[in-house]
Amino acid sequence: QVNVYQSCQQSFAAMVEGHGVHRVARKLRHRLMGRRFRAYSPSGRFQDGATKIDGCTLHRVEAVGKELFLFFLPLAGPDMVSEVVVRIHFGMSGRFLTSAFDELPSATAKTRLRLIEDSRESVKVDCSSSVAEQFGSMGTLQIGNPAGQQQTRMQQPQNCLKHIESDSGTESSEGSSHSKVGSSSVAPNDLPEEFQCHDGSTLAAQVSAQVCEHGGLELYESRLQALGPDPLREDADFQRFSAACLKTRRAIGLVLMDQTCIAGVGNIFRAEILYKARVHPMTCANSLCTLQVENIWHHSVDLLQRGFALGSIITTTGPDLRKRRRYVYNMGSCLCGEEIRCWKMSGRTAYACETCQKPPQLMETSTVTPFASCCAVEALENRPPSAMRVVELREALAKRKLPTTGCKAELIQRLQSDEVSASPSQARKRTKSPQSASKTEGRSCRRKATPSIPGSAHLTPTTAVDAALEKIAAGENRAVEHVAESDMATIALAARKVKTQAHGQQRRQQQQQQQ
């Protein structure tokens, strides 16, 4: 079981996007808000903050872009002077896991905080119904102390599923004074003595993050002012985004990635938003007309809301959705039939169709060689050989009765050569004719008559389990895009997926040996 879970956590590094952070905030409001918690830092890297919130009540949860804020009040009452705010930035590999205490995974060097529901009070809140709702069909978790069951001295949480967190690829962030700790340095797992008398089914949470800091209410207010408008917040102000565009000569592709201009947008969203708005990423922001800026904001709201509701970044609609999940990100060709072009913008790869998105000037670009993306996986029939995994390449070659031995580069070359020599009726078709494509994409990308209303309170997101099942069906590695939202039900699904894949690969190898 340990090896299975470790395998399902191996992935490429990718930043937790705004829609993922808002999904975590929604879950915490339903599961943790209004409860008192004991708090400690297994790694010792957030010990001061844990001491401040120990025994306090979580009374408010806010998400702003890619940052999460937890508001704690002391037992004495709503004394705003002593309110403690915890700011969390998940970075490349952080997550917020909720479960029964004895089901928490083992702590690591990046485990900043553990919360355990305080059992010292005589009256405890019964939240078993909300837990069952979050866990779906697997919601058998009991919260509190069941009748007739005595509390026992707690041992360290079971290690049947090892929680793997990598420090690779993390970015620096102001306000963090923590030194970087390698993933091989495992944090101490010993429970403080005063925490060892909790029932194993007590509600608990574990936080791993790149940044975890605490302060007063001014910490939240200062970050709220520093960050740009968040399309998933009801207080998002389009005029702030419009003003940020008008006063800069930077390319709009850079503006969308600047969290002080608009909060929550990442690289996949940038590519898809600008494609749907028909704006080239290299266009100067202050050269955009009012309608163009409004279109960009409209599609930012629309796509982030879809990501929040679905738990995945899926940008295509209507008939296009049956062919691909995204329009231009990591795609070799556009629906119009032209090639997608890519280039670097401040170290990140930008994508555009130069037919649908007119470039402002001549520039050096290259064709896209789709990679085997964990966070933007397309259906197998739509993927070129370069975007396939080794197992998929060998399966495709075996179907064509071609040799399946060799390194990945050789397998790709062999499959590409066979596709080129194949007759048109046998070759895989990944694009449709320019005429039919232009009609479909025109319908799917036209701006709505009424602009989208920012915010997420009116949306009903799919459960974490359903989101994980959708990703499994699409062949998408949940540990990248959906990394921050975690519970034991989705962990079990991910582990089951890896185990099934391992068994399938083993059977294929046995069949090849028999042949």
C-alpha positions as CSV (number, residue, x, y, z in Angstrom):
1,Q,0.0,0.0,0.0
2,V,2.9,2.3,0.8
3,N,4.4,1.8,-2.7
4,V,1.1,2.3,-4.4
5,Y,0.4,5.6,-2.7
6,Q,4.0,6.8,-3.3
7,S,3.6,6.1,-7.0
8,C,0.4,8.0,-7.3
9,Q,2.0,11.1,-5.8
10,Q,4.9,11.3,-8.3
11,S,4.2,14.1,-10.8
12,F,5.5,17.1,-12.5
13,A,5.6,20.3,-10.3
14,A,2.8,22.7,-11.0
15,M,1.4,25.6,-9.0
16,V,-1.9,25.2,-7.2
17,E,-4.2,27.5,-9.1
18,G,-6.9,29.8,-7.8
19,H,-9.9,27.5,-8.5
20,G,-8.2,24.7,-6.4
21,V,-7.6,27.0,-3.4
22,H,-11.2,28.2,-3.5
23,R,-12.3,24.5,-3.5
24,V,-10.3,23.9,-0.4
25,A,-11.8,27.0,1.2
26,R,-15.3,25.8,0.5
27,K,-14.6,22.4,2.0
28,L,-13.1,23.9,5.1
29,R,-16.1,26.2,5.7
30,H,-18.3,23.1,5.7
31,R,-16.1,20.8,7.7
32,L,-13.9,22.8,10.1
33,M,-15.4,26.2,10.6
34,G,-16.9,26.8,14.0
35,R,-14.8,24.1,15.8
36,R,-12.1,24.5,18.4
37,F,-8.7,22.9,17.6
38,R,-5.5,21.9,19.3
39,A,-2.6,22.8,17.0
40,Y,1.0,21.8,16.7
41,S,3.7,21.9,14.1
42,P,5.2,18.4,13.4
43,S,8.3,19.9,11.6
44,G,8.7,22.7,14.1
45,R,8.7,25.2,11.2
46,F,5.4,26.8,12.3
47,Q,5.6,26.2,16.0
48,D,5.1,29.9,17.0
49,G,1.9,30.1,14.9
50,A,0.6,26.8,16.1
51,T,1.1,27.9,19.7
52,K,-0.9,31.1,19.0
53,I,-3.9,29.2,17.6
54,D,-3.8,26.2,20.0
55,G,-7.2,26.0,21.6
56,C,-8.8,28.6,19.3
57,T,-11.9,28.4,17.2
58,L,-11.7,28.6,13.4
59,H,-14.4,31.1,12.7
60,R,-13.6,32.3,9.1
61,V,-12.0,31.0,5.9
62,E,-11.0,33.2,3.0
63,A,-9.3,32.5,-0.4
64,V,-7.7,35.2,-2.5
65,G,-6.1,34.0,-5.7
66,K,-3.7,31.3,-4.8
67,E,-3.6,32.1,-1.1
68,L,-5.7,30.7,1.8
69,F,-6.4,32.5,5.0
70,L,-7.7,30.9,8.3
71,F,-9.1,33.2,11.0
72,F,-8.9,31.9,14.6
73,L,-10.5,33.4,17.8
74,P,-9.5,32.5,21.4
75,L,-11.9,30.8,23.7
76,A,-12.6,34.0,25.6
77,G,-14.8,35.3,22.8
78,P,-14.7,37.5,19.7
79,D,-11.9,39.8,20.9
80,M,-10.7,41.1,17.5
81,V,-7.4,42.4,19.0
82,S,-6.3,38.8,19.7
83,E,-7.6,37.3,16.4
84,V,-4.9,35.2,14.7
85,V,-4.8,35.0,10.9
86,V,-2.9,32.1,9.3
87,R,-1.8,32.7,5.7
88,I,-1.1,29.6,3.5
89,H,0.5,29.5,0.1
90,F,0.6,25.9,-1.2
91,G,3.3,26.5,-3.8
92,M,4.2,23.5,-6.0
93,S,3.4,20.6,-3.8
94,G,1.3,21.6,-0.8
95,R,-2.1,20.2,0.2
96,F,-4.7,20.5,2.9
97,L,-5.8,17.0,4.1
98,T,-8.8,16.3,6.4
99,S,-9.5,13.0,7.9
100,A,-9.9,11.1,11.2
101,F,-6.9,11.6,13.4
102,D,-5.6,8.0,13.2
103,E,-5.9,8.1,9.4
104,L,-3.5,11.1,8.9
105,P,-0.5,10.2,6.8
106,S,3.0,10.4,8.2
107,A,4.3,14.0,8.6
108,T,7.3,15.2,6.5
109,A,9.7,18.1,6.6
110,K,7.0,20.2,4.8
111,T,4.2,19.4,7.2
112,R,3.7,22.9,8.7
113,L,0.6,22.3,10.8
114,R,-1.7,19.7,12.3
115,L,-5.1,20.5,13.7
116,I,-7.0,18.2,16.0
117,E,-10.5,18.9,17.2
118,D,-10.4,19.9,20.9
119,S,-12.0,17.2,23.0
120,R,-11.5,19.0,26.3
121,E,-14.9,20.6,26.2
122,S,-17.9,18.7,27.7
123,V,-20.1,19.7,24.7
124,K,-18.9,18.7,21.2
125,V,-20.4,19.4,17.8
126,D,-21.7,16.5,15.8
127,C,-20.6,16.9,12.2
128,S,-21.0,13.3,11.0
129,S,-23.6,14.4,8.4
130,S,-21.3,16.9,6.8
131,V,-18.4,14.4,6.8
132,A,-20.6,11.8,5.1
133,E,-21.5,14.4,2.5
134,Q,-17.8,15.2,1.8
135,F,-16.8,11.5,1.6
136,G,-19.7,10.5,-0.6
137,S,-20.2,6.7,-0.6
138,M,-17.2,6.2,1.6
139,G,-18.5,8.6,4.4
140,T,-18.3,6.2,7.3
141,L,-16.0,8.4,9.4
142,Q,-17.2,9.0,13.0
143,I,-16.5,12.4,14.6
144,G,-16.3,12.9,18.3
145,N,-16.5,10.2,21.0
146,P,-19.1,7.5,20.1
147,A,-21.5,6.4,22.8
148,G,-20.0,3.8,25.1
149,Q,-16.4,4.2,23.7
150,Q,-13.8,5.4,26.1
151,Q,-10.9,7.6,24.9
152,T,-7.6,5.8,24.6
153,R,-4.1,7.0,24.6
154,M,-3.3,7.8,21.0
155,Q,-0.3,6.4,19.2
156,Q,1.3,8.0,16.1
157,P,-1.1,8.1,13.1
158,Q,-1.0,4.9,11.0
159,N,1.5,4.9,8.2
160,C,-0.4,2.6,5.8
161,L,-0.3,5.4,3.2
162,K,2.9,7.4,3.0
163,H,2.4,11.1,2.2
164,I,5.1,12.2,-0.2
165,E,5.8,15.9,-0.7
166,S,8.6,17.2,-2.9
167,D,10.4,20.5,-2.4
168,S,11.5,20.6,-6.1
169,G,10.4,23.5,-8.1
170,T,9.1,25.7,-5.3
171,E,9.1,29.4,-5.8
172,S,10.2,32.1,-3.3
173,S,7.6,34.2,-1.6
174,E,7.9,37.4,0.4
175,G,7.1,37.1,4.1
176,S,8.5,33.6,4.4
177,S,11.6,33.3,6.5
178,H,11.7,29.5,6.4
179,S,14.8,27.8,5.1
180,K,14.4,25.2,2.4
181,V,14.4,21.6,3.7
182,G,15.1,18.7,1.4
183,S,12.4,16.1,0.8
184,S,14.8,13.5,2.3
185,S,14.7,15.2,5.6
186,V,11.7,13.7,7.4
187,A,10.1,15.8,10.1
188,P,9.7,14.4,13.6
189,N,6.4,12.5,14.1
190,D,6.3,12.3,17.9
191,L,3.1,13.7,19.3
192,P,3.4,16.2,22.1
193,E,2.3,14.4,25.3
194,E,-0.7,16.6,25.9
195,F,-2.1,15.6,22.4
196,Q,-1.9,11.8,23.0
197,C,-5.4,11.5,24.7
198,H,-7.6,11.9,21.7
199,D,-10.0,9.4,20.2
200,G,-8.8,8.0,16.9
201,S,-11.9,9.1,15.1
202,T,-11.5,12.7,16.1
203,L,-11.6,15.1,13.2
204,A,-8.2,16.3,12.2
205,A,-6.4,18.2,9.4
206,Q,-2.8,18.3,8.1
207,V,-1.3,21.2,6.2
208,S,1.8,21.1,4.0
209,A,2.7,24.3,2.2
210,Q,5.5,26.4,0.8
211,V,4.5,29.4,3.0
212,C,2.7,29.3,6.3
213,E,2.8,32.4,8.4
214,H,0.7,34.1,11.1
215,G,-0.3,37.6,12.1
216,G,-3.2,39.8,13.0
217,L,-6.0,40.9,10.8
218,E,-3.7,43.4,9.1
219,L,-1.9,40.4,7.5
220,Y,-5.0,39.5,5.6
221,E,-5.9,43.1,4.8
222,S,-2.5,43.9,3.4
223,R,-2.5,40.8,1.2
224,L,-6.0,41.6,0.0
225,Q,-4.8,45.1,-1.1
226,A,-1.6,43.8,-2.7
227,L,-3.3,41.1,-4.8
228,G,-5.3,41.9,-7.8
229,P,-9.1,41.2,-8.2
230,D,-10.0,37.5,-7.9
231,P,-12.6,36.4,-10.4
232,L,-13.8,33.8,-7.9
233,R,-14.6,36.4,-5.2
234,E,-17.8,38.4,-5.0
235,D,-15.9,41.6,-4.3
236,A,-13.8,41.3,-7.5
237,D,-13.6,44.7,-9.2
238,F,-13.2,44.7,-13.0
239,Q,-12.2,48.3,-12.9
240,R,-9.0,47.4,-11.0
241,F,-8.1,44.9,-13.7
242,S,-8.9,47.4,-16.4
243,A,-6.8,50.1,-14.8
244,A,-3.9,47.6,-14.4
245,C,-4.0,46.9,-18.1
246,L,-4.2,50.6,-19.2
247,K,-1.2,51.8,-17.2
248,T,1.3,49.2,-18.4
249,R,3.1,48.6,-21.7
250,R,3.8,45.0,-20.7
251,A,2.4,42.1,-22.8
252,I,-1.1,41.0,-21.7
253,G,0.3,37.5,-21.3
254,L,2.5,38.8,-18.6
255,V,-0.2,40.9,-17.0
256,L,-2.5,37.8,-16.6
257,M,0.3,36.0,-14.8
258,D,1.0,38.9,-12.4
259,Q,-1.0,38.2,-9.3
260,T,-1.1,41.9,-8.4
261,C,-3.1,42.5,-11.5
262,I,-5.5,39.6,-11.4
263,A,-5.3,36.8,-8.8
264,G,-5.6,33.1,-9.4
265,V,-4.7,32.8,-13.1
266,G,-2.0,30.3,-14.0
267,N,-0.3,29.3,-17.3
268,I,-3.1,27.0,-18.6
269,F,-5.7,29.6,-17.8
270,R,-3.7,32.3,-19.5
271,A,-3.4,30.4,-22.8
272,E,-7.1,29.5,-22.9
273,I,-8.4,32.9,-21.7
274,L,-6.5,34.8,-24.4
275,Y,-7.5,32.3,-27.1
276,K,-11.2,32.6,-26.3
277,A,-10.8,36.4,-26.2
278,R,-8.9,36.3,-29.6
279,V,-6.0,38.3,-28.2
280,H,-2.4,37.4,-28.8
281,P,-0.4,37.0,-25.5
282,M,2.3,39.5,-26.8
283,T,-0.2,42.3,-27.4
284,C,0.7,45.4,-25.2
285,A,-1.9,45.6,-22.5
286,N,-2.4,49.4,-22.8
287,S,-3.1,49.0,-26.6
288,L,-6.2,46.9,-25.9
289,C,-9.6,48.5,-26.5
290,T,-12.3,48.5,-23.9
291,L,-14.1,45.6,-25.5
292,Q,-11.0,43.4,-25.6
293,V,-10.3,44.0,-21.9
294,E,-13.9,43.2,-21.0
295,N,-13.7,40.0,-23.1
296,I,-10.5,38.9,-21.2
297,W,-12.2,39.6,-17.9
298,H,-15.3,37.8,-18.9
299,H,-13.4,34.6,-20.0
300,S,-11.3,34.8,-16.8
301,V,-14.4,34.7,-14.7
302,D,-16.1,32.0,-16.8
303,L,-13.1,29.6,-17.0
304,L,-12.1,30.0,-13.3
305,Q,-15.7,29.3,-12.3
306,R,-15.8,26.2,-14.5
307,G,-12.6,25.0,-12.9
308,F,-14.0,25.6,-9.4
309,A,-17.2,23.7,-10.3
310,L,-15.6,20.8,-12.1
311,G,-12.4,20.4,-10.1
312,S,-10.5,20.4,-13.4
313,I,-9.3,22.9,-16.0
314,I,-11.6,22.1,-18.9
315,T,-12.1,25.0,-21.3
316,T,-13.8,23.6,-24.3
317,T,-17.6,23.5,-24.7
318,G,-20.3,22.0,-26.9
319,P,-19.1,19.8,-29.8
320,D,-15.4,20.8,-29.1
321,L,-15.5,19.1,-25.7
322,R,-15.8,15.6,-27.4
323,K,-12.6,16.2,-29.2
324,R,-10.3,17.9,-26.6
325,R,-10.3,19.4,-23.1
326,R,-8.4,22.6,-24.0
327,Y,-8.1,24.7,-27.1
328,V,-4.4,25.7,-27.4
329,Y,-2.5,24.7,-24.2
330,N,0.0,21.9,-25.1
331,M,-1.9,21.3,-28.4
332,G,-0.2,20.8,-31.7
333,S,-2.9,22.3,-33.9
334,C,-5.9,24.6,-33.6
335,L,-9.5,23.7,-34.4
336,C,-9.1,26.0,-37.4
337,G,-6.5,23.6,-38.8
338,E,-3.5,25.8,-38.3
339,E,-0.5,25.0,-36.1
340,I,-0.3,26.3,-32.6
341,R,2.9,28.3,-32.0
342,C,4.8,28.5,-28.7
343,W,7.6,30.6,-27.1
344,K,8.9,31.6,-23.7
345,M,7.5,34.5,-21.7
346,S,9.4,35.1,-18.4
347,G,10.4,31.5,-18.3
348,R,6.9,30.0,-18.9
349,T,5.7,28.6,-22.2
350,A,3.1,30.7,-24.0
351,Y,0.7,29.3,-26.7
352,A,-1.3,30.9,-29.4
353,C,-2.9,30.3,-32.8
354,E,-1.5,33.0,-35.0
355,T,-4.6,32.7,-37.3
356,C,-7.2,33.2,-34.6
357,Q,-4.9,35.5,-32.5
358,K,-3.2,38.0,-34.7
359,P,0.4,38.7,-33.4
360,P,1.2,42.4,-32.9
361,Q,4.6,42.0,-34.7
362,L,6.8,39.4,-36.3
363,M,8.4,37.2,-33.6
364,E,10.4,34.0,-33.4
365,T,8.2,31.1,-32.3
366,S,8.3,27.3,-32.7
367,T,5.8,24.6,-33.3
368,V,4.4,22.8,-30.3
369,T,5.7,19.3,-29.5
370,P,3.0,18.2,-27.1
371,F,4.4,16.7,-24.0
372,A,2.9,14.1,-21.7
373,S,1.3,16.6,-19.4
374,C,-0.1,15.4,-16.1
375,C,-2.3,18.5,-15.6
376,A,-3.6,18.9,-19.2
377,V,-4.2,15.4,-20.5
378,E,-6.1,14.9,-23.8
379,A,-7.9,11.8,-24.9
380,L,-5.5,9.2,-26.4
381,E,-6.9,9.4,-29.9
382,N,-6.2,13.1,-29.9
383,R,-2.6,12.8,-28.7
384,P,0.4,12.7,-31.1
385,P,3.2,10.1,-30.3
386,S,5.3,12.8,-28.5
387,A,2.5,13.2,-25.9
388,M,2.1,9.5,-25.2
389,R,3.6,7.6,-22.3
390,V,5.9,4.6,-23.0
391,V,3.2,2.1,-22.2
392,E,0.8,3.9,-24.6
393,L,3.4,4.0,-27.3
394,R,4.1,0.2,-27.0
395,E,0.4,-0.5,-27.1
396,A,0.0,1.5,-30.3
397,L,3.0,-0.2,-31.9
398,A,1.7,-3.6,-30.9
399,K,-1.6,-2.9,-32.5
400,R,0.3,-2.1,-35.7
401,K,2.4,-5.3,-35.3
402,L,5.6,-3.2,-35.0
403,P,8.5,-3.8,-32.6
404,T,7.9,-2.5,-29.1
405,T,11.5,-2.5,-27.9
406,G,13.8,0.5,-27.5
407,C,13.9,3.8,-25.6
408,K,11.0,6.3,-25.7
409,A,12.6,8.4,-28.5
410,E,12.9,5.3,-30.7
411,L,9.3,4.3,-30.0
412,I,8.1,7.8,-30.9
413,Q,10.1,7.9,-34.1
414,R,8.8,4.4,-35.1
415,L,5.2,5.3,-34.6
416,Q,5.5,8.7,-36.3
417,S,7.2,7.1,-39.4
418,D,4.4,4.5,-39.6
419,E,1.7,7.2,-39.3
420,V,3.3,9.2,-42.1
421,S,3.4,6.2,-44.4
422,A,-0.1,5.1,-43.5
423,S,-2.9,5.8,-46.0
424,P,-5.3,8.7,-45.1
425,S,-8.0,6.3,-44.2
426,Q,-5.7,4.6,-41.6
427,A,-4.0,7.6,-40.2
428,R,-5.4,9.1,-37.0
429,K,-7.2,12.4,-37.6
430,R,-6.7,15.0,-34.8
431,T,-8.1,18.1,-36.5
432,K,-11.2,18.8,-38.5
433,S,-11.5,20.9,-41.7
434,P,-10.8,24.6,-41.3
435,Q,-14.3,25.5,-42.5
436,S,-16.2,23.3,-40.0
437,A,-13.8,24.1,-37.2
438,S,-14.2,27.9,-37.6
439,K,-18.0,27.6,-37.3
440,T,-17.8,25.5,-34.1
441,E,-15.1,27.5,-32.4
442,G,-16.9,30.7,-33.3
443,R,-20.0,29.5,-31.4
444,S,-18.0,28.2,-28.4
445,C,-15.8,31.3,-28.0
446,R,-18.3,34.1,-28.7
447,R,-18.7,36.5,-25.7
448,K,-22.0,36.2,-23.8
449,A,-24.4,39.0,-24.1
450,T,-24.3,39.4,-20.3
451,P,-20.8,39.3,-18.7
452,S,-20.2,36.6,-16.2
453,I,-20.8,37.6,-12.6
454,P,-17.6,37.1,-10.5
455,G,-17.7,34.9,-7.3
456,S,-18.2,31.3,-6.4
457,A,-20.9,31.4,-3.6
458,H,-23.6,30.7,-6.2
459,L,-21.8,27.7,-7.6
460,T,-22.2,24.1,-6.5
461,P,-18.8,22.3,-6.9
462,T,-18.5,18.6,-7.6
463,T,-17.2,16.6,-4.7
464,A,-13.6,15.8,-4.4
465,V,-14.4,12.1,-5.1
466,D,-16.3,12.9,-8.3
467,A,-13.5,15.3,-9.5
468,A,-10.9,12.5,-8.9
469,L,-13.0,10.0,-10.8
470,E,-13.3,12.4,-13.7
471,K,-9.5,12.8,-13.8
472,I,-9.0,9.1,-13.7
473,A,-11.4,8.6,-16.6
474,A,-9.4,11.3,-18.5
475,G,-6.1,9.8,-17.6
476,E,-5.1,12.9,-15.7
477,N,-2.7,12.8,-12.7
478,R,-4.7,14.3,-9.8
479,A,-1.5,15.1,-7.8
480,V,-0.7,18.1,-10.0
481,E,-3.7,20.2,-10.7
482,H,-5.8,19.2,-7.8
483,V,-3.0,18.9,-5.3
484,A,-4.3,21.1,-2.5
485,E,-7.7,19.4,-2.0
486,S,-7.2,16.0,-0.3
487,D,-9.0,13.5,1.9
488,M,-8.8,9.8,2.5
489,A,-11.5,8.9,-0.1
490,T,-9.7,10.6,-3.0
491,I,-6.3,9.2,-1.8
492,A,-7.9,5.7,-1.9
493,L,-9.1,6.3,-5.5
494,A,-5.7,7.5,-6.6
495,A,-4.0,4.5,-5.0
496,R,-6.5,2.2,-6.6
497,K,-5.8,3.8,-10.0
498,V,-2.0,3.3,-9.7
499,K,-2.5,-0.3,-8.5
500,T,-4.8,-1.1,-11.5
501,Q,-2.3,0.5,-13.9
502,A,0.6,-1.6,-12.4
503,H,-1.4,-4.8,-12.7
504,G,-2.3,-3.9,-16.3
505,Q,1.3,-3.2,-17.2
506,Q,2.4,-6.5,-15.6
507,R,-0.2,-8.5,-17.7
508,R,1.0,-6.8,-20.9
509,Q,4.6,-7.7,-20.1
510,Q,3.7,-11.3,-19.5
511,Q,1.8,-11.4,-22.8
512,Q,4.7,-10.0,-24.7
513,Q,7.1,-12.6,-23.1
514,Q,4.7,-15.4,-24.1
515,Q,4.7,-14.1,-27.7
